[in-house]
Amino acid sequence: MKNLVNRLKKLTKDVGLLEHAVATLSWDQETYMPPKAIGEKGEQLALLQGILHDKITSPDIGKILDSLGANDNNPTGKSDSLSSTDSAYIKETFRQYKIQTRLSKKLVTDLALETSLSQAAWIEARKKSDYSIFKPHLNKVLELTKQKAESIGYNKTPYDALLDEFEPWTSTKEVDDIFKSTQPWLTEFIGKIKNAKKIDDSFLLKDFDISKQEVFGRKVLQDMGYSYDRGRLDISAHPFTTTLGRDDVRLTTRYQKDFFKTGLFGIIHECGHGLYELGFGENVKGNLLASGTSLGIHESQSRTWENVIGRSYSFWKYYYPELQKYFPENLENISLDNFYKGINKVEPSLIRVEADEVTYNLHIILRFQLEQELISGSLSVKDLPEAWNLKTKDFFGITPDNDANGVLQDIHWPMGAFGYFPTYALGNLYSAQFTAKMNKEIDVEKSLENGKLISILDWLRENIHKYGASKTASELALDITGEKLNPEYFKKYLENKYTQIYEI
Amino acid sequence: MKNLVNRLKKLTKDVGLLEHAVATLSWDQETYMPPKAIGEKGEQLALLQGILHDKITSPDIGKILDSLGANDNNPTGKSDSLSSTDSAYIKETFRQYKIQTRLSKKLVTDLALETSLSQAAWIEARKKSDYSIFKPHLNKVLELTKQKAESIGYNKTPYDALLDEFEPWTSTKEVDDIFKSTQPWLTEFIGKIKNAKKIDDSFLLKDFDISKQEVFGRKVLQDMGYSYDRGRLDISAHPFTTTLGRDDVRLTTRYQKDFFKTGLFGIIHECGHGLYELGFGENVKGNLLASGTSLGIHESQSRTWENVIGRSYSFWKYYYPELQKYFPENLENISLDNFYKGINKVEPSLIRVEADEVTYNLHIILRFQLEQELISGSLSVKDLPEAWNLKTKDFFGITPDNDANGVLQDIHWPMGAFGYFPTYALGNLYSAQFTAKMNKEIDVEKSLENGKLISILDWLRENIHKYGASKTASELALDITGEKLNPEYFKKYLENKYTQIYEI
């Protein structure tokens, strides 16, 4: 048994190395590549992706998985005699092997082509705020996505197969139940905030010197435990985190005059992802388990750092005097209390990526409901904008002024990433549940007030990071908190924080 | 016939793409990689190199080469009906296929291991100036290198097989004859210069502001026709040029207070390599012929720009007033004439990489003779330092004060690159021969005096670059100048230039 697992590990070792090589080429493309190099870069990436596909679908892997007895009903195989990490390793290998072998070459090629065309059309459609340009492409992408779900297979609904790509081992029903129990509460809570006294955050929108932004931002990253021995911070059009090696996890950002939203909180967010990737333990390093266990758990890490830590009062009790010294012209007359309120202002808005942490999950629930209807066929692509606008009105009390600020705002559907959105909201929920436990085990407030961010990292490493993908999202929640994902923690977190901020 | 060639092109297309992917990872390693990422980067590179090896040695390629009738005696095969570019393509594919298939996996692995150990030992040996640390490693590397030559096969001498890796289709005897006819002349000419009035170049060694160095250097690169749309200039410990795609050729440099040697002339040199790689024509682009045809021809391009152009009086007639404006503190009291003499000072010295263009080739001839003796066995590794010192005394009239400044100065032997050195000298010789012709066809002096470097590039592109590896070095020389490599051009070039500078 153990022998088979070792042979499997040998066969899949190259998969991780190739993924990192691909990441290196992609990172280069987004950061330092000269503009005219783009054409061949696409060919190089396609070639490496093809080699990667061949590696993970190698018949030798299939045979060993068979011998181990891994199948849809029992993805860990007959692994009673193995360690839980080895069982998890079989399960993850089976999952990847299954997805890659069940998609025909034609479907993969068609999807690559159509989503590429659809993204180009989407860019134009969004620019002109003209849904009709995007509509025929969305129809095609949706059709291929449905074929993809059918090819992979599912238990209850095609959406299960799609969700599994981003949030493995979590069913549509589980997510739906959780979202259904949070939505009315959120709507009601936002209503209360709406009636409270408005917060003034105009000082955040002033000009902040970009070179000082960088120095301050890098200082916070280092305090968080991010080391430039194992990573970098560069500039790209859209901020991202990417793993180029087990000791090479890089972040990017972009600097704008307005420091906070995309700048400081953006790099704290990315660093949260990066620290997860840098924290995998010795017994998962260098194999398929050296990966975030789900996008929801990944997002829980970025959101913990960005919101629970980065937007907390204790954090700024330590950092605000220093921040004021960096930017006296903008902040010397703003008190810590008003600064804290400013960075936590709640306001129903049209755009997901600009949403605060209270309204954010509603944006996700809206997309989750609509994409399920699209996949099931109960909503047609033609009727999508109207459905979008109605739901926005229903959830937020406002209606998009145009489709660019509504149904056309996100890149996920144009790129065929149905099933991705819910992971953002799950991240917020897991984050609240994990940090509730962390607060019981260590004195978070005191650590933050003393600038000891490293205590937070230590806890996250010990409880979450080191396991990589050797525990599923649910197993993590169960092991850390004694229960599966429970949205009550998130409600409680918001309630505690915002009743105080808004004095409601 | 044409069908077979097209099938061959399809099979080898991935080779170029993979080489560029490897170059991307290597470039990253030398420029932006965080230090701790080095371990896995090595694994990623080894994996890609292995895949590359599999691609170029694929049995399908072997079969087609067979069908085309390509073999050692007739590497272009039965290709009468094909274009000369297609014939050249078959020949180059056969050459690479042959080398890669004839080296056993064991030999390749052993060489990789031993040269890696030997480089580490060499670094220590050079630091301590202690040849005994390096000696046992050189013995092993030499032994494996001999095995390599035997595996590949050769016409006359094992050194032919080694030379062919860097200077394809050129025999040891050809190089030896050419070198033998230049060496006495060089020694005599250097003797004359020694007796002439000394040149003062102390002003070149002052501190030059690094940020201004960069601005001035980048301006010269752009004037040379290097575009940041298809390349970059970054910083690395050792300057290099590398090709990451057909529209992506990057340079590196390092900035030191002393601007000229490693700085300005270094980037002009690298840019010369880069412009060659960027100039391949449409009918060689994207296949195995999109490559420099030999290292000698590659070096002819860098040396033309660095020495023939960059150290010419006409070049500085245009640029010197501007250079003086950049660095008035160092240069305002130095006349153009004295500056020109300073950057062309000739002085026998111990270190190859610091040598001027007159003494440079002697450094190469010395190494070429010694490495032939090492390969043939007429010189033992034990006796190498003594032989080195004797020859240095013989060629330059000086003796190394220690082995670090003598036999231990170069990385080529530690890395197993026997046969590489002569290409540097061949580059100088080809450069003189090509530029003699260029001077007949365009008014080089006038172009330089007007800062029109682009006329030089146009000529080089049209006569050399666009052919890539579709003409061998000899064919290029023949087609451009009507004769094979002839060292008289180089002597004439030096004579004209330096009798004037040294008034001899």
Interface residues (C-beta under 8 A of the other chain):
Chain A: D14 L17 L18 H20 A21 T24 L25 D28 Y32 M33 P34 P35 K36 A37 G39 E40 K41 E43 Q44 L47 L48 I51 Y228 D229 R230 G231 R232 D234 L244 G245 R246 D247 D248 R250
Chain B: D14 L17 L18 H20 A21 T24 L25 D28 Y32 M33 P34 P35 K36 A37 G39 E40 K41 E43 Q44 L47 L48 I51 Y228 D229 R230 G231 R232 D234 L244 G245 R246 D247 D248 R250
